[in-house]
């Protein structure tokens, strides 16, 4: 089995995390997302993967080109944006039917055998992995009839969701002939252009709930929640155990699932309310409060600072005495961060660069 992993997006909604890393290399439990995906696909029987890149593609090339057991990986750099379907169509001479297409910015547990069986039963030109529509309203949905796709609706409002609708999760099994429709559109997208064109031409498009676990991490809030869901037990793999050495100061209070990476330092009287993920080398200052948050490796939280529902980027130092809620805190990027907000009225010491803050959305 072959797979094409779409990893060319800019990840603008994850700024400032993606100012220094392409979205597929953003860490999940201290491992790049792309590494988790490649290992999972290899375990499902995928023997060859093509990774399409664009933004910060050199970093993806360096990572994906490392030898990996059970799967051959080829990295293809796009010189210009081709669209999701255009990037796959450019690989058509190297692909054979059926092959898998999957987004490089999701955490998933795919039942590839079940997907392949559904694809063959339906005698489909394409089969979509689907998820319940009520859970993921910010995605486009497929309208299903008798196990086949009858149409599409783009991000419907809650009151528009009806029985027979399911989220298009961005994971497809395709026959090579399905790529012919991509040539009819400039920068073609599968959901917007290719699949509707196939339906108009009378092609059979199947649908299968073949994702045993799926979390898109396209926004800071989704990225945080995916990791906190995993800590709370809502994922199919073993969560890495807290790793020594770490230090917990006197009077510090840790409640609920809390992951401590190696080298974590928690100060005196700190209060941690899980689920909380503290990456390798993260520091929580004396009397700081951290609730339902993710601190990436090397992040530092100053004395008395309070975080709730936050993500702090790797190696970012947050001064003491501040308070953040529902925020992504990272190093100030070269270009403005969307939805930038003031951190807090407390002054920032001149010697410490002010962090960039984005509302989690």
URUR-V620876 format. One record per backbone hydrogen bond with DSSP energy under -1.0 kcal/mol. CO is the residue of the C=O (numbers start at 1). NH is the residue of the N-H. E is the energy in kcal/mol with one decimal. If there is no record, write none. Layout:
<<CO | NH | E> <CO | NH | E>>
This chain:
<<1 | 47 | -2.3> <1 | 48 | -1.4> <2 | 100 | -2.6> <3 | 50 | -2.6> <4 | 102 | -2.5> <5 | 52 | -2.4> <6 | 104 | -2.5> <8 | 55 | -1.5> <11 | 14 | -1.6> <12 | 15 | -1.5> <14 | 17 | -1.7> <16 | 19 | -1.5> <22 | 25 | -2.2> <23 | 26 | -1.7> <24 | 34 | -2.8> <26 | 33 | -1.7> <28 | 31 | -1.0> <31 | 28 | -3.1> <32 | 36 | -1.7> <33 | 37 | -2.3> <34 | 38 | -2.7> <35 | 39 | -2.2> <36 | 40 | -2.1> <37 | 41 | -2.8> <38 | 42 | -2.3> <39 | 43 | -1.9> <40 | 44 | -1.1> <41 | 46 | -2.5> <42 | 45 | -1.3> <47 | 72 | -2.7> <48 | 3 | -2.0> <49 | 74 | -2.7> <50 | 5 | -3.2> <51 | 76 | -3.1> <52 | 7 | -2.0> <53 | 78 | -3.4> <54 | 57 | -1.6> <56 | 60 | -1.1> <57 | 61 | -2.6> <58 | 62 | -2.4> <59 | 63 | -2.0> <60 | 64 | -3.3> <61 | 65 | -1.6> <63 | 66 | -1.2> <68 | 71 | -1.2> <72 | 49 | -3.2> <74 | 51 | -3.3> <76 | 53 | -2.8> <83 | 87 | -2.5> <84 | 88 | -1.1> <85 | 89 | -2.9> <86 | 90 | -1.8> <88 | 91 | -1.6> <89 | 92 | -1.7> <91 | 94 | -2.2> <92 | 95 | -1.5> <99 | 174 | -3.0> <100 | 4 | -2.7> <101 | 172 | -2.7> <102 | 6 | -2.3> <105 | 217 | -1.8> <107 | 215 | -2.5> <109 | 212 | -2.5> <109 | 213 | -1.0> <110 | 112 | -1.2> <111 | 115 | -2.2> <112 | 116 | -2.6> <113 | 117 | -2.1> <114 | 118 | -2.2> <115 | 119 | -2.2> <116 | 120 | -2.1> <117 | 121 | -2.4> <118 | 122 | -2.0> <119 | 124 | -1.9> <125 | 175 | -2.5> <126 | 206 | -2.9> <127 | 173 | -2.5> <128 | 208 | -2.6> <129 | 169 | -1.9> <131 | 167 | -3.1> <132 | 135 | -1.0> <133 | 136 | -1.0> <136 | 139 | -1.7> <140 | 168 | -2.3> <141 | 153 | -2.6> <142 | 166 | -2.2> <143 | 150 | -3.7> <143 | 151 | -1.1> <145 | 148 | -1.6> <147 | 207 | -1.2> <148 | 145 | -2.9> <151 | 143 | -2.9> <153 | 141 | -3.3> <157 | 160 | -1.8> <158 | 161 | -1.3> <162 | 165 | -1.5> <164 | 144 | -3.9> <166 | 142 | -3.8> <167 | 131 | -1.2> <171 | 129 | -2.8> <172 | 101 | -2.9> <173 | 127 | -2.5> <174 | 99 | -2.3> <175 | 178 | -1.9> <176 | 179 | -1.7> <177 | 180 | -1.5> <179 | 182 | -1.1> <181 | 184 | -1.3> <182 | 185 | -1.5> <188 | 85 | -1.8> <188 | 86 | -1.3> <189 | 193 | -2.4> <189 | 194 | -2.1> <190 | 195 | -2.8> <193 | 197 | -1.9> <194 | 198 | -2.3> <195 | 199 | -2.4> <196 | 200 | -2.2> <197 | 201 | -1.5> <198 | 203 | -2.7> <199 | 202 | -1.6> <204 | 125 | -2.6> <204 | 126 | -1.1> <205 | 149 | -3.4> <206 | 128 | -2.4> <208 | 130 | -1.8> <208 | 210 | -2.1> <210 | 111 | -3.2> <213 | 109 | -2.7> <215 | 107 | -2.7> <219 | 223 | -2.6> <220 | 224 | -2.4> <221 | 225 | -2.7> <222 | 226 | -2.2> <223 | 227 | -1.3> <224 | 228 | -2.3> <225 | 229 | -3.0> <226 | 230 | -1.7> <227 | 231 | -2.1> <228 | 232 | -1.9> <229 | 234 | -2.7> <230 | 233 | -1.4> <245 | 263 | -4.1> <247 | 266 | -2.8> <249 | 252 | -1.7> <250 | 269 | -1.6> <253 | 272 | -3.3> <255 | 274 | -4.0> <257 | 276 | -1.8> <259 | 278 | -2.4> <260 | 243 | -2.3> <261 | 264 | -1.6> <262 | 281 | -1.7> <264 | 247 | -2.8> <265 | 284 | -2.9> <266 | 249 | -2.6> <267 | 270 | -1.5> <268 | 287 | -2.2> <270 | 253 | -2.9> <271 | 290 | -2.5> <272 | 255 | -2.9> <273 | 292 | -2.3> <276 | 259 | -2.5> <277 | 295 | -3.2> <278 | 261 | -2.3> <279 | 282 | -2.2> <280 | 298 | -1.5> <282 | 265 | -2.4> <283 | 301 | -2.6> <284 | 267 | -2.9> <285 | 288 | -1.8> <286 | 304 | -1.9> <288 | 271 | -2.7> <289 | 307 | -2.9> <290 | 273 | -2.8> <291 | 309 | -2.2> <293 | 277 | -2.2> <294 | 312 | -2.5> <295 | 279 | -3.3> <296 | 299 | -2.1> <297 | 315 | -1.2> <299 | 283 | -2.9> <300 | 318 | -3.1> <301 | 285 | -2.3> <302 | 305 | -1.7> <303 | 321 | -1.5> <305 | 289 | -2.4> <306 | 324 | -2.6> <307 | 291 | -2.3> <308 | 326 | -2.4> <310 | 294 | -2.4> <311 | 329 | -3.1> <312 | 296 | -2.5> <313 | 316 | -1.4> <316 | 300 | -2.7> <318 | 302 | -2.0> <322 | 306 | -2.3> <324 | 308 | -1.6> <326 | 360 | -2.4> <327 | 311 | -2.1> <328 | 358 | -2.1> <329 | 313 | -3.2> <330 | 356 | -3.6> <337 | 340 | -1.0> <339 | 359 | -1.1> <349 | 352 | -1.6> <356 | 330 | -2.7> <357 | 341 | -1.0> <358 | 328 | -2.6>>
